[in-house]
Amino acid sequence: MTTTKEEVLPRLIDIIQPFNKKDIELTAATSFANDLELDSLTVMDLVAEIEDEYDIILPVNMLPDLETIGDVASAVAEIKSK
């Protein structure tokens, strides 16, 4: 079954919202480092929640490339579609 980025994005934003301490609008273009200013420990907590929600493993070597919420949504959709 194919999963698309558009299907993943709304739920992903719900998962990220509690980590949004700056209370900014979350979109596919929102950057974890620049917009949300998440530290590495918070990022790892967030990754764990995403992995639990979607029953996937985000490869460690993929994490540096996941700079925006849209990047993560694409990665989750790609992994879920395999």
DSSP file (Angstrom, degrees, kcal/mol; ACC not computed):
  #  RESIDUE AA STRUCTURE BP1 BP2  ACC     N-H-->O    O-->H-N    N-H-->O    O-->H-N    TCO  KAPPA ALPHA  PHI   PSI    X-CA   Y-CA   Z-CA
    1    1 A M              0   0    0      0, 0.0     2,-0.4     0, 0.0     0, 0.0   0.000 360.0 360.0 360.0 129.8    0.0    0.0    0.0
    2    2 A T        -     0   0    0     80,-0.1     2,-0.4    79,-0.0    79,-0.1  -0.650 360.0-162.4 -85.5 133.6    1.4    3.4   -1.0
    3    3 A T        -     0   0    0     74,-0.5     2,-0.2    -2,-0.4    78,-0.2  -0.949  10.9-149.1-113.7 135.0    1.5    6.2    1.5
    4    4 A T     >  -     0   0    0     -2,-0.4     4,-1.7     1,-0.1     3,-0.5  -0.680  24.5-118.7-105.3 159.4    1.9    9.8    0.3
    5    5 A K  H  > S+     0   0    0     -2,-0.2     4,-2.6     1,-0.2    -1,-0.1   0.879 116.1  57.2 -56.6 -40.0    3.5   12.8    1.9
    6    6 A E  H  4 S+     0   0    0      1,-0.2    -1,-0.2     2,-0.2    68,-0.0   0.814 106.5  48.8 -65.5 -30.5    0.1   14.5    1.8
    7    7 A E  H  4 S+     0   0    0     -3,-0.5     4,-0.5     1,-0.1    -1,-0.2   0.853 115.9  43.2 -74.6 -35.4   -1.4   11.7    3.9
    8    8 A V  H  X S+     0   0    0     -4,-1.7     4,-2.4     1,-0.1     3,-0.3   0.848  98.2  74.4 -77.9 -37.0    1.4   11.8    6.4
    9    9 A L  H  X S+     0   0    0     -4,-2.6     4,-2.4     1,-0.2     5,-0.2   0.847  91.6  49.7 -54.8 -49.4    1.7   15.5    6.9
   10   10 A P  H  > S+     0   0    0      0, 0.0     4,-1.6     0, 0.0    -1,-0.2   0.922 116.2  42.1 -60.7 -43.2   -1.4   16.4    9.0
   11   11 A R  H  > S+     0   0    0     -4,-0.5     4,-2.1    -3,-0.3    -2,-0.2   0.880 112.3  55.3 -69.1 -37.0   -0.8   13.7   11.6
   12   12 A L  H  X S+     0   0    0     -4,-2.4     4,-2.1     1,-0.2    -1,-0.2   0.906 105.9  51.4 -61.8 -41.9    2.9   14.5   11.6
   13   13 A I  H  X S+     0   0    0     -4,-2.4     4,-1.9     1,-0.2    -1,-0.2   0.889 107.9  53.2 -62.2 -38.8    2.1   18.1   12.4
   14   14 A D  H  < S+     0   0    0     -4,-1.6    -1,-0.2     1,-0.2    -2,-0.2   0.896 109.8  48.2 -61.2 -40.3   -0.1   16.9   15.3
   15   15 A I  H  < S+     0   0    0     -4,-2.1    -2,-0.2     1,-0.2     4,-0.2   0.874 114.5  45.5 -67.5 -37.6    2.9   14.9   16.6
   16   16 A I  H >< S+     0   0    0     -4,-2.1     3,-2.1     1,-0.2     4,-0.4   0.761  90.9  84.5 -78.5 -26.2    5.2   17.8   16.3
   17   17 A Q  G >< S+     0   0    0     -4,-1.9     3,-1.9     1,-0.3    -1,-0.2   0.843  84.5  55.5 -50.5 -44.3    2.9   20.4   17.9
   18   18 A P  G 3  S+     0   0    0      0, 0.0    -1,-0.3     0, 0.0    -2,-0.1   0.749 106.9  52.8 -62.9 -19.2    3.8   19.6   21.5
   19   19 A F  G <  S+     0   0    0     -3,-2.1     2,-1.7    -4,-0.2    -2,-0.2   0.464  82.8 100.4 -89.2  -3.1    7.5   20.3   20.6
   20   20 A N    X   +     0   0    0     -3,-1.9     3,-1.4    -4,-0.4    -1,-0.1  -0.538  39.6 161.1 -87.0  72.9    6.5   23.7   19.2
   21   21 A K  T 3  S+     0   0    0     -2,-1.7    -1,-0.2     1,-0.3    15,-0.1   0.708  72.8  57.0 -69.0 -20.7    7.5   25.9   22.1
   22   22 A K  T 3  S-     0   0    0     -3,-0.2    -1,-0.3    14,-0.1    -2,-0.1   0.529 102.0-135.5 -87.3  -6.5    7.7   29.0   19.9
   23   23 A D    <   +     0   0    0     -3,-1.4     2,-0.2     1,-0.2    -2,-0.1   0.883  47.4 155.9  53.7  45.3    4.0   28.4   19.0
   24   24 A I        -     0   0    0      1,-0.1     2,-0.3    11,-0.1    -1,-0.2  -0.570  54.0 -86.5 -93.7 163.5    4.6   29.1   15.3
   25   25 A E        -     0   0    0     -2,-0.2     2,-0.6     1,-0.1    -1,-0.1  -0.542  43.6-137.2 -69.8 130.5    2.4   27.9   12.5
   26   26 A L        +     0   0    0     -2,-0.3     2,-0.3     4,-0.1   -13,-0.1  -0.809  36.2 154.7 -95.2 124.8    3.6   24.4   11.4
   27   27 A T    >   -     0   0    0     -2,-0.6     3,-1.5   -14,-0.0    42,-0.4  -0.808  60.7 -90.9-134.8 176.1    3.8   23.8    7.7
   28   28 A A  T 3  S+     0   0    0     -2,-0.3    42,-2.9     1,-0.3    43,-0.4   0.795 126.2  53.9 -59.8 -27.7    5.7   21.5    5.4
   29   29 A A  T 3  S+     0   0    0     40,-0.2    -1,-0.3    39,-0.1     2,-0.2   0.505  78.0 121.1 -87.2  -5.0    8.4   24.2    5.1
   30   30 A T    <   -     0   0    0     -3,-1.5    39,-1.9     1,-0.1     2,-0.4  -0.424  57.3-140.1 -65.1 128.1    8.9   24.6    8.9
   31   31 A S  B  >> -A   68   0A   0     37,-0.2     5,-2.2    -2,-0.2     4,-0.8  -0.724   5.8-148.0 -92.1 136.0   12.6   23.9    9.8
   32   32 A F  T  45S+     0   0    0     35,-2.3     6,-2.1    -2,-0.4     5,-0.3   0.914  97.7  34.4 -67.2 -42.7   13.4   22.0   12.9
   33   33 A A  T  45S+     0   0    0     34,-0.4     4,-0.1     4,-0.2    -1,-0.1   0.942 128.3  31.1 -79.7 -50.0   16.7   23.9   13.5
   34   34 A N  T  45S+     0   0    0      2,-0.1    -2,-0.1     3,-0.1    -1,-0.1   0.919 130.7  27.8 -80.7 -44.8   15.9   27.4   12.3
   35   35 A D  T  <5S+     0   0    0     -4,-0.8    -3,-0.2     1,-0.1    -2,-0.1   0.929 134.3  27.4 -85.7 -48.9   12.1   27.8   13.0
   36   36 A L  S   <S-     0   0    0     -5,-2.2   -15,-0.2     2,-0.1    -3,-0.2   0.692  88.2-146.5 -88.2 -19.5   11.5   25.5   16.0
   37   37 A E        +     0   0    0     -6,-0.3     2,-0.3    -5,-0.3    -4,-0.2   0.902  29.0 179.6  53.4  47.6   15.1   25.7   17.4
   38   38 A L        -     0   0    0     -6,-2.1    -1,-0.2     1,-0.1     2,-0.1  -0.596  20.7-135.1 -80.1 137.4   15.0   22.1   18.6
   39   39 A D     >  -     0   0    0     -2,-0.3     4,-2.4     1,-0.1     5,-0.2  -0.397  30.5 -99.3 -84.5 170.7   18.1   20.8   20.4
   40   40 A S  H  > S+     0   0    0      1,-0.2     4,-2.0     2,-0.2     5,-0.1   0.849 121.5  52.3 -63.6 -36.1   19.4   17.3   19.6
   41   41 A L  H  > S+     0   0    0      2,-0.2     4,-2.0     1,-0.2    -1,-0.2   0.917 110.8  47.7 -66.2 -42.3   17.9   15.6   22.6
   42   42 A T  H  > S+     0   0    0      1,-0.2     4,-2.5     2,-0.2    -2,-0.2   0.896 109.3  54.3 -63.9 -40.2   14.4   17.0   21.7
   43   43 A V  H  X S+     0   0    0     -4,-2.4     4,-2.8     1,-0.2    -1,-0.2   0.913 107.3  50.3 -60.3 -42.2   14.9   15.9   18.1
   44   44 A M  H  X S+     0   0    0     -4,-2.0     4,-2.2     2,-0.2    -1,-0.2   0.887 110.0  50.3 -65.8 -37.8   15.7   12.3   19.3
   45   45 A D  H  X S+     0   0    0     -4,-2.0     4,-2.0     2,-0.2    -1,-0.2   0.914 112.3  48.0 -62.3 -42.7   12.5   12.3   21.4
   46   46 A L  H  X S+     0   0    0     -4,-2.5     4,-2.5     2,-0.2    -2,-0.2   0.914 109.5  51.9 -64.7 -43.9   10.5   13.5   18.4
   47   47 A V  H  X S+     0   0    0     -4,-2.8     4,-2.8     1,-0.2    -1,-0.2   0.913 108.4  52.1 -58.7 -43.2   12.1   10.9   16.2
   48   48 A A  H  X S+     0   0    0     -4,-2.2     4,-2.3     1,-0.2    -1,-0.2   0.905 109.9  48.6 -61.1 -41.7   11.1    8.2   18.7
   49   49 A E  H  X S+     0   0    0     -4,-2.0     4,-2.6     2,-0.2    -1,-0.2   0.908 112.1  48.5 -65.1 -41.2    7.5    9.4   18.7
   50   50 A I  H  X S+     0   0    0     -4,-2.5     4,-2.3     2,-0.2    -2,-0.2   0.923 111.7  49.6 -64.3 -44.0    7.3    9.5   14.9
   51   51 A E  H  X>S+     0   0    0     -4,-2.8     5,-1.6     1,-0.2     4,-1.1   0.907 113.0  47.1 -62.4 -41.4    8.8    6.0   14.7
   52   52 A D  H  <5S+     0   0    0     -4,-2.3     3,-0.3    -5,-0.2    -2,-0.2   0.920 111.8  50.5 -65.1 -44.0    6.2    4.7   17.3
   53   53 A E  H  <5S+     0   0    0     -4,-2.6    -2,-0.2     1,-0.2    -1,-0.2   0.903 122.9  29.9 -61.3 -43.1    3.3    6.4   15.5
   54   54 A Y  H  <5S-     0   0    0     -4,-2.3    -1,-0.2    -5,-0.2    -2,-0.2   0.416 101.9-125.5-100.8   0.7    4.2    5.0   12.1
   55   55 A D  T  <5S+     0   0    0     -4,-1.1     2,-0.3    -3,-0.3    -3,-0.2   0.938  70.3 118.3  52.6  52.4    5.8    1.7   13.2
   56   56 A I      < -     0   0    0     -5,-1.6     2,-0.5    -6,-0.2    -1,-0.2  -0.823  63.4-124.6-134.6 172.1    9.0    2.5   11.2
   57   57 A I        -     0   0    0     -2,-0.3    -9,-0.1    -3,-0.1   -10,-0.0  -0.995  16.9-146.9-121.0 123.4   12.6    3.1   11.8
   58   58 A L        -     0   0    0     -2,-0.5     5,-0.1   -11,-0.1    -7,-0.1  -0.817  30.6-119.6 -86.5 113.6   14.1    6.3   10.5
   59   59 A P    >>  -     0   0    0      0, 0.0     3,-1.9     0, 0.0     4,-1.0  -0.261  12.3-131.3 -57.7 135.8   17.7    5.4    9.5
   60   60 A V  G >4 S+     0   0    0      1,-0.3     3,-0.6     2,-0.2    -2,-0.0   0.850 107.3  58.0 -57.0 -37.3   20.3    7.4   11.4
   61   61 A N  G 34 S+     0   0    0      1,-0.2    -1,-0.3     2,-0.1     4,-0.2   0.662 104.5  53.5 -70.6 -13.2   22.1    8.3    8.2
   62   62 A M  G X4 S+     0   0    0     -3,-1.9     3,-1.4     1,-0.1     4,-0.5   0.736  88.3  80.7 -87.6 -26.0   18.9    9.8    6.9
   63   63 A L  G X< S+     0   0    0     -4,-1.0     3,-1.6    -3,-0.6    -2,-0.1   0.832  83.4  57.9 -56.8 -41.5   18.3   12.2    9.8
   64   64 A P  G 3  S+     0   0    0      0, 0.0    -1,-0.3     0, 0.0    -2,-0.1   0.792 105.1  53.7 -61.9 -23.8   20.8   15.0    8.9
   65   65 A D  G <  S+     0   0    0     -3,-1.4     2,-1.4    -4,-0.2     3,-0.2   0.573  86.6  88.0 -84.4  -9.2   18.9   15.4    5.6
   66   66 A L    <   +     0   0    0     -3,-1.6    -1,-0.1    -4,-0.5   -34,-0.1  -0.662  45.4 146.5 -93.8  83.6   15.5   15.8    7.3
   67   67 A E        +     0   0    0     -2,-1.4   -35,-2.3   -35,-0.1   -34,-0.4   0.736  58.4  38.2 -92.6 -25.5   15.5   19.6    7.8
   68   68 A T  B  > S-A   31   0A   0    -37,-0.2     4,-1.9    -3,-0.2   -37,-0.2  -0.782  83.3-110.1-124.3 166.7   11.8   20.4    7.5
   69   69 A I  H  > S+     0   0    0    -39,-1.9     4,-2.5   -42,-0.4   -41,-0.2   0.886 120.8  55.2 -61.0 -37.9    8.5   18.9    8.4
   70   70 A G  H  > S+     0   0    0    -42,-2.9     4,-2.4     2,-0.2    -1,-0.2   0.878 103.7  53.9 -62.3 -38.6    8.0   18.2    4.7
   71   71 A D  H  > S+     0   0    0    -43,-0.4     4,-2.3     2,-0.2    -1,-0.2   0.920 110.8  46.1 -60.7 -44.0   11.3   16.3    4.5
   72   72 A V  H  X S+     0   0    0     -4,-1.9     4,-2.9     2,-0.2     5,-0.2   0.911 110.6  52.8 -66.6 -42.0   10.2   14.1    7.4
   73   73 A A  H  X S+     0   0    0     -4,-2.5     4,-2.4     1,-0.2    -2,-0.2   0.909 110.8  47.7 -59.9 -42.1    6.7   13.5    5.8
   74   74 A S  H  X S+     0   0    0     -4,-2.4     4,-2.5     2,-0.2    -1,-0.2   0.916 112.5  48.8 -63.8 -43.6    8.4   12.5    2.5
   75   75 A A  H  X S+     0   0    0     -4,-2.3     4,-2.6     2,-0.2    -2,-0.2   0.919 112.2  48.0 -63.9 -44.1   10.7   10.1    4.4
   76   76 A V  H  X S+     0   0    0     -4,-2.9     4,-2.9     2,-0.2     5,-0.2   0.926 112.7  48.9 -62.1 -45.1    7.9    8.5    6.4
   77   77 A A  H  X S+     0   0    0     -4,-2.4     4,-1.5    -5,-0.2   -74,-0.5   0.906 112.1  49.1 -61.4 -41.8    5.8    8.1    3.2
   78   78 A E  H  X S+     0   0    0     -4,-2.5     4,-0.5     2,-0.2    -2,-0.2   0.930 114.0  44.5 -63.9 -46.2    8.8    6.5    1.4
   79   79 A I  H >< S+     0   0    0     -4,-2.6     3,-1.1     1,-0.2    -2,-0.2   0.913 113.3  50.5 -65.8 -43.0    9.5    4.1    4.2
   80   80 A K  H 3< S+     0   0    0     -4,-2.9    -1,-0.2     1,-0.2    -2,-0.2   0.773 106.9  56.3 -66.4 -25.4    5.8    3.2    4.7
   81   81 A S  H 3<        0   0    0     -4,-1.5    -1,-0.2     1,-0.2    -2,-0.2   0.579 360.0 360.0 -84.6  -9.1    5.5    2.5    1.0
   82   82 A K    <<        0   0    0     -3,-1.1    -1,-0.2    -4,-0.5    -2,-0.1   0.477 360.0 360.0 -80.2 360.0    8.3    0.0    0.9
